[in-house]
C-alpha cells in the first residue's frame, strides 16, 4: 500500500500532478469521478489519496468521499485539493480527518513538501501496524500440562471462525495472551487487535473511548471500535463495563454500526469480538449489573483459562521462557533454574497466576546473585519455612496440634502439594518423595486422600468427613 491515488474531475490537473509525482519516483493511479475513486480504493487501498473537493457529474463530492474513506480506511492520509474560494471548506475537511490541503494553482515545491510529509505519515502508520501484528504473533502460548493442552485445543478450534469467544479465568492467568493467540492464527491476523480495558476506563468516558467523538471545534476523533475495524476488539474484564454502555455495545453487535458521541453519521464496522472476565457473570446478571442479552451475544464459545495452580507442571517452562524474554528485552542475565528452585516454585501459592510468576522472575534476575543458577534461597518463602538460622518455622495452626495430628496434617499437606506439583502422577510423586508406589498408595489411603486427574484438572482432597472436620 504505497502508491498515490489522484482524484480530480479535470484531466489536465490529475495528469500534471501524476507526472510531477512519478518524476519524483512515486507510483500513481488516476480517477476522474467518485465511482472510479471508490472502485480504486476498494480494489487496493492506496498509500495516499489526493482528492479534489469539487467533482463535476459525480455521485459523491470530495467531502463525502473523505468521510467514507475515514470511516472504512482510517489509515489512508487524504490531501485535499482546494480552489482559492474554498479555503473554509478545506479547513472543515481537515476537521473531518483530512491530513492537509493544497490550494490551486499549485506551487510545486509546496505540493512536494505536503506529499512527502503525508507519505511519511502513511509509512509510519504501516510500520506501527506491522509492529503491533508482530507483537500479536509473538504472543506464544507456553505449556505442556493437560490443563493447558485442553485449553489450547479449544483455542485452535475457534481461530478460523468468526465466532465470539468468552475467556473465563482468574486475574493474571493469561486471558489476553489467549485472545491474541486466536487473533494471530485467524484470517484477521493482518488486521488490528484493539484492547478495551473495561476496568480501567472511567464510566463517564467509556462511550467516548469506544465510539469516538465528533464536534465542530475538534472534528472527528475515532474511538477504539473504529481503530479495530476489520480486526478484533477485545473487551478485557467485560463485567466492569457500565450498564448504559452495555446496551449500546449490544446494538453494535446486532447492527455492526454506531454513531460517534456528538455525531449524526452512522459508522459501519466489521469486527470480531473476544471478551474475558474473572467474575461469575451469572451472578452479575442476577445482581442486575450485567445485561443478559449481551451475555448471550458474547458467550457464543466459552473457554476456560486455567489458573497457574491448575498447571503447576508448566511453571519451569514458563519461568525459562520469561528468563529468555527478559534477557532479550532488557539484557538481564540468562540464568538457568536449579532443581531446588523449580521444586519450590511448583509448591508455592500463586494468587497472581502467570503474571505473578513473570514478575517474580524479573525481580530475581534484577536483584540476583551473579549469572549462576537461580537457587531456592533467592525466592520468597511463604507459609511454613525456615528462618535465617535454618530452624523450621511452623504455622500457628500446626504448632497447636498434638504430635500425631500435626504429623498427619503435615504429611497430608506435603503429599497433596507433591501430587499436584506432578499433575496427579503417582509414580513421579513416589519417586520424588522416596517411597515405593504401593507404599505411597497405602500412606494416602491412611491419610484419607483421594486423587484424580480428569480433563487436565488435578484434584486432591480429603475423603474422610471426620478428617475434613478437623
ZIRA-V718810 format. One record per pair of residues at least 6 apart in sequence whose C-alpha atoms are under 8 Angstrom apart, sorted by the first residue. I is the first residue (numbers start at 1). J is the second residue. If there is no record, write none. Layout:
i=I j=J
i=I j=J
//
This chain:
i=1 j=44
i=1 j=45
i=1 j=46
i=1 j=47
i=2 j=27
i=2 j=46
i=2 j=47
i=2 j=48
i=2 j=123
i=3 j=26
i=3 j=27
i=3 j=28
i=3 j=29
i=3 j=46
i=3 j=47
i=3 j=48
i=4 j=26
i=4 j=27
i=4 j=28
i=4 j=29
i=4 j=46
i=4 j=47
i=4 j=48
i=4 j=49
i=4 j=50
i=5 j=28
i=5 j=29
i=5 j=30
i=5 j=31
i=5 j=46
i=5 j=47
i=5 j=48
i=5 j=49
i=5 j=50
i=6 j=14
i=6 j=17
i=6 j=18
i=6 j=28
i=6 j=29
i=6 j=30
i=6 j=31
i=6 j=49
i=6 j=50
i=6 j=51
i=7 j=14
i=7 j=30
i=7 j=31
i=7 j=32
i=7 j=33
i=7 j=37
i=7 j=49
i=7 j=50
i=7 j=51
i=7 j=52
i=8 j=14
i=8 j=31
i=8 j=32
i=8 j=33
i=8 j=51
i=8 j=52
i=8 j=55
i=9 j=31
i=9 j=32
i=9 j=33
i=9 j=52
i=9 j=54
i=9 j=55
i=9 j=56
i=10 j=32
i=11 j=32
i=14 j=30
i=15 j=30
i=18 j=28
i=18 j=29
i=18 j=30
i=21 j=27
i=21 j=28
i=22 j=28
i=31 j=37
i=31 j=40
i=32 j=55
i=33 j=55
i=33 j=56
i=33 j=57
i=33 j=58
i=34 j=55
i=34 j=58
i=34 j=59
i=34 j=60
i=34 j=61
i=34 j=62
i=34 j=65
i=35 j=58
i=35 j=59
i=38 j=65
i=45 j=73
i=45 j=76
i=46 j=76
i=47 j=76
i=47 j=77
i=47 j=119
i=47 j=122
i=47 j=123
i=48 j=76
i=48 j=77
i=48 j=78
i=48 j=79
i=48 j=118
i=48 j=119
i=48 j=122
i=49 j=76
i=49 j=77
i=49 j=78
i=49 j=79
i=50 j=78
i=50 j=79
i=50 j=80
i=50 j=81
i=51 j=62
i=51 j=78
i=51 j=79
i=51 j=80
i=51 j=81
i=52 j=62
i=52 j=80
i=52 j=81
i=52 j=82
i=53 j=61
i=53 j=62
i=53 j=63
i=53 j=80
i=53 j=81
i=53 j=82
i=53 j=90
i=54 j=61
i=54 j=62
i=55 j=61
i=55 j=62
i=63 j=93
i=66 j=78
i=66 j=93
i=66 j=96
i=66 j=97
i=66 j=98
i=67 j=96
i=67 j=97
i=69 j=76
i=70 j=76
i=70 j=97
i=71 j=226
i=71 j=267
i=71 j=268
i=72 j=229
i=72 j=268
i=72 j=269
i=74 j=226
i=74 j=227
i=75 j=122
i=75 j=125
i=76 j=122
i=77 j=98
i=77 j=99
i=77 j=118
i=77 j=119
i=77 j=121
i=77 j=122
i=78 j=97
i=78 j=98
i=78 j=99
i=78 j=100
i=79 j=98
i=79 j=99
i=79 j=100
i=79 j=101
i=79 j=102
i=79 j=115
i=79 j=118
i=80 j=90
i=80 j=93
i=80 j=98
i=80 j=99
i=80 j=100
i=80 j=101
i=80 j=102
i=81 j=90
i=81 j=101
i=81 j=102
i=81 j=103
i=81 j=104
i=82 j=90
i=82 j=101
i=82 j=102
i=82 j=103
i=82 j=104
i=83 j=103
i=83 j=104
i=83 j=105
i=84 j=103
i=84 j=104
i=87 j=103
i=90 j=101
i=91 j=101
i=92 j=219
i=94 j=100
i=94 j=101
i=94 j=219
i=95 j=216
i=95 j=217
i=95 j=218
i=95 j=219
i=95 j=220
i=96 j=219
i=96 j=220
i=97 j=219
i=97 j=220
i=99 j=118
i=100 j=114
i=102 j=111
i=102 j=114
i=129 j=192
i=132 j=192
i=132 j=193
i=133 j=184
i=133 j=189
i=133 j=190
i=133 j=191
i=133 j=192
i=133 j=193
i=136 j=180
i=136 j=181
i=136 j=183
i=136 j=184
i=136 j=193
i=137 j=180
i=137 j=181
i=137 j=184
i=139 j=177
i=139 j=180
i=139 j=181
i=140 j=177
i=140 j=181
i=141 j=152
i=141 j=177
i=141 j=178
i=141 j=181
i=142 j=314
i=142 j=317
i=142 j=318
i=142 j=321
i=143 j=149
i=143 j=314
i=143 j=317
i=143 j=318
i=144 j=313
i=144 j=314
i=145 j=311
i=145 j=312
i=145 j=313
i=145 j=314
i=145 j=423
i=145 j=456
i=146 j=311
i=146 j=455
i=146 j=456
i=146 j=457
i=147 j=306
i=147 j=310
i=147 j=311
i=147 j=455
i=147 j=456
i=147 j=457
i=148 j=306
i=148 j=311
i=148 j=456
i=149 j=456
i=150 j=455
i=150 j=456
i=151 j=303
i=151 j=304
i=151 j=305
i=151 j=306
i=154 j=303
i=155 j=178
i=155 j=181
i=155 j=182
i=155 j=303
i=156 j=182
i=158 j=165
i=158 j=182
i=159 j=182
i=159 j=183
i=159 j=185
i=159 j=186
i=160 j=185
i=160 j=186
i=160 j=187
i=161 j=186
i=162 j=272
i=163 j=272
i=163 j=273
i=163 j=300
i=163 j=301
i=164 j=272
i=164 j=273
i=164 j=274
i=164 j=275
i=164 j=297
i=164 j=298
i=164 j=299
i=164 j=300
i=164 j=301
i=165 j=273
i=165 j=274
i=165 j=275
i=165 j=298
i=165 j=299
i=165 j=300
i=165 j=301
i=165 j=302
i=165 j=303
i=166 j=274
i=166 j=275
i=166 j=276
i=166 j=277
i=166 j=298
i=166 j=299
i=166 j=300
i=166 j=301
i=166 j=302
i=166 j=303
i=167 j=175
i=167 j=179
i=167 j=274
i=167 j=275
i=167 j=276
i=167 j=277
i=167 j=302
i=167 j=303
i=167 j=304
i=167 j=305
i=168 j=175
i=168 j=276
i=168 j=277
i=168 j=278
i=168 j=279
i=168 j=302
i=168 j=303
i=168 j=304
i=168 j=305
i=169 j=175
i=169 j=276
i=169 j=277
i=169 j=278
i=169 j=304
i=169 j=305
i=169 j=306
i=169 j=307
i=170 j=277
i=170 j=278
i=170 j=305
i=170 j=306
i=170 j=307
i=170 j=353
i=171 j=278
i=171 j=352
i=171 j=353
i=172 j=352
i=172 j=353
i=172 j=354
i=172 j=355
i=172 j=356
i=173 j=305
i=173 j=306
i=173 j=307
i=173 j=308
i=173 j=352
i=173 j=353
i=173 j=354
i=173 j=355
i=174 j=305
i=174 j=354
i=174 j=355
i=175 j=276
i=175 j=305
i=176 j=236
i=176 j=276
i=179 j=234
i=179 j=274
i=180 j=193
i=183 j=189
i=183 j=193
i=183 j=232
i=188 j=230
i=188 j=231
i=188 j=232
i=189 j=231
i=190 j=231
i=191 j=228
i=191 j=229
i=191 j=230
i=191 j=231
i=191 j=232
i=192 j=227
i=192 j=228
i=192 j=229
i=192 j=230
i=192 j=231
i=192 j=232
i=193 j=228
i=193 j=231
i=193 j=232
i=193 j=233
i=193 j=234
i=194 j=224
i=194 j=227
i=194 j=228
i=194 j=232
i=194 j=233
i=194 j=234
i=195 j=233
i=195 j=234
i=195 j=235
i=195 j=236
i=196 j=210
i=196 j=224
i=196 j=233
i=196 j=234
i=196 j=235
i=196 j=236
i=197 j=235
i=197 j=236
i=197 j=237
i=198 j=235
i=198 j=236
i=198 j=237
i=198 j=238
i=198 j=239
i=198 j=240
i=198 j=241
i=199 j=236
i=199 j=237
i=199 j=238
i=199 j=240
i=199 j=241
i=203 j=241
i=203 j=242
i=206 j=242
i=206 j=245
i=207 j=245
i=207 j=261
i=208 j=223
i=208 j=260
i=208 j=261
i=209 j=223
i=209 j=224
i=210 j=223
i=210 j=224
i=210 j=225
i=211 j=222
i=211 j=223
i=211 j=224
i=211 j=225
i=211 j=226
i=211 j=258
i=211 j=259
i=211 j=260
i=211 j=261
i=212 j=220
i=212 j=221
i=212 j=222
i=212 j=223
i=212 j=224
i=212 j=226
i=212 j=260
i=212 j=261
i=213 j=220
i=213 j=221
i=213 j=222
i=213 j=223
i=213 j=260
i=213 j=261
i=213 j=262
i=213 j=263
i=214 j=220
i=214 j=221
i=214 j=260
i=214 j=261
i=214 j=262
i=214 j=263
i=215 j=262
i=215 j=263
i=222 j=260
i=223 j=260
i=224 j=233
i=225 j=233
i=225 j=269
i=226 j=269
i=228 j=271
i=229 j=269
i=229 j=270
i=229 j=271
i=230 j=269
i=230 j=270
i=230 j=271
i=230 j=272
i=231 j=270
i=231 j=271
i=231 j=272
i=232 j=271
i=232 j=272
i=232 j=273
i=232 j=274
i=233 j=271
i=233 j=272
i=233 j=273
i=233 j=274
i=234 j=273
i=234 j=274
i=234 j=275
i=234 j=276
i=235 j=273
i=235 j=274
i=235 j=275
i=235 j=276
i=236 j=275
i=236 j=276
i=236 j=277
i=237 j=275
i=237 j=276
i=237 j=277
i=237 j=278
i=238 j=275
i=238 j=276
i=238 j=277
i=239 j=277
i=239 j=279
i=239 j=281
i=239 j=284
i=239 j=289
i=239 j=290
i=243 j=289
i=243 j=290
i=243 j=291
i=246 j=290
i=246 j=291
i=246 j=294
i=247 j=291
i=247 j=294
i=249 j=294
i=250 j=293
i=250 j=294
i=250 j=297
i=251 j=258
i=252 j=258
i=253 j=297
i=256 j=268
i=256 j=269
i=256 j=270
i=256 j=271
i=257 j=266
i=257 j=267
i=257 j=268
i=257 j=269
i=258 j=266
i=258 j=267
i=258 j=268
i=259 j=265
i=259 j=266
i=259 j=267
i=260 j=266
i=260 j=267
i=273 j=298
i=274 j=298
i=275 j=298
i=281 j=290
i=281 j=295
i=284 j=290
i=285 j=291
i=285 j=292
i=307 j=353
i=307 j=354
i=308 j=315
i=308 j=350
i=308 j=353
i=308 j=354
i=309 j=349
i=309 j=350
i=309 j=353
i=310 j=457
i=310 j=458
i=311 j=423
i=312 j=346
i=312 j=420
i=312 j=421
i=312 j=422
i=312 j=423
i=313 j=346
i=313 j=421
i=313 j=422
i=313 j=423
i=315 j=342
i=315 j=345
i=315 j=346
i=316 j=337
i=316 j=342
i=319 j=357
i=319 j=358
i=319 j=361
i=320 j=336
i=320 j=337
i=322 j=358
i=322 j=361
i=322 j=362
i=323 j=332
i=323 j=333
i=323 j=334
i=323 j=335
i=323 j=361
i=323 j=362
i=323 j=365
i=324 j=334
i=326 j=332
i=326 j=362
i=327 j=333
i=327 j=334
i=332 j=365
i=332 j=366
i=333 j=365
i=333 j=370
i=333 j=371
i=334 j=371
i=335 j=365
i=335 j=371
i=335 j=372
i=335 j=373
i=335 j=374
i=336 j=372
i=336 j=373
i=336 j=374
i=337 j=373
i=337 j=374
i=337 j=375
i=338 j=373
i=338 j=374
i=338 j=375
i=338 j=376
i=340 j=375
i=340 j=376
i=341 j=374
i=341 j=375
i=341 j=376
i=341 j=377
i=341 j=379
i=342 j=376
i=344 j=376
i=346 j=421
i=347 j=417
i=347 j=418
i=347 j=421
i=348 j=382
i=349 j=382
i=350 j=356
i=350 j=357
i=364 j=374
i=364 j=378
i=364 j=379
i=368 j=374
i=368 j=378
i=383 j=395
i=384 j=392
i=384 j=393
i=384 j=394
i=384 j=395
i=385 j=392
i=385 j=393
i=385 j=394
i=386 j=392
i=386 j=393
i=387 j=393
i=398 j=406
i=398 j=409
i=398 j=410
i=399 j=406
i=408 j=447
i=412 j=444
i=412 j=447
i=412 j=449
i=415 j=444
i=416 j=449
i=416 j=460
i=416 j=461
i=418 j=429
i=419 j=425
i=419 j=426
i=419 j=429
i=419 j=460
i=420 j=458
i=420 j=459
i=420 j=460
i=422 j=428
i=422 j=429
i=423 j=453
i=423 j=458
i=424 j=451
i=424 j=452
i=424 j=453
i=424 j=458
i=424 j=459
i=426 j=437
i=427 j=437
i=430 j=436
i=430 j=437
i=430 j=440
i=431 j=437
i=444 j=450
i=447 j=462
i=448 j=462
i=448 j=463
i=448 j=464
i=448 j=467
i=449 j=460
i=449 j=461
i=449 j=462
i=449 j=463
i=450 j=460
i=450 j=461
i=450 j=462
i=450 j=463
i=451 j=458
i=451 j=459
i=451 j=460
i=451 j=461
i=452 j=458
i=452 j=459
i=452 j=460
i=453 j=459
i=462 j=468
//
